[in-house]
Amino acid sequence: MPQHNSVSNPGVAAVLSFVFNGLGQIYNGQITKGLIIIFLSFVSLLIFIAGSIIIGWWLLGKALFGKLLILGITLFLAGLLLICCIALYSIFDAYQVASRK
């Protein structure tokens, strides 16, 4: 029966989180935290895409109100900021947790 090695490589954990948010946490054995980060990344991506679609509608002349452009830009920037913050947190946390093991 193979024995599981509980030691995590910090570099591998950080690279996994860089490739896909939350994978580094799952690699470190923090499955719940990894799934939460994946879910938050998905929600942030949806916000980003919604903002992009609204901006696209406005650029194509489909959205007639300027307030929709403001909403689109707000959603776009909020989604982008959330994606960046979650990604940086995921990479940093995965590296730190693996370093402590």
Secondary structure, 3 states (H helix, E strand, C coil): CCCCCCCCCHHHHHHHHHHCCCHHHHHCCCHHHHHHHHHHHHHHHHHHHHHHHHHHHHHHCCCCCHHHHHHHHHHHHHHHHHHHHHHHHHHHHHHHHHHHC
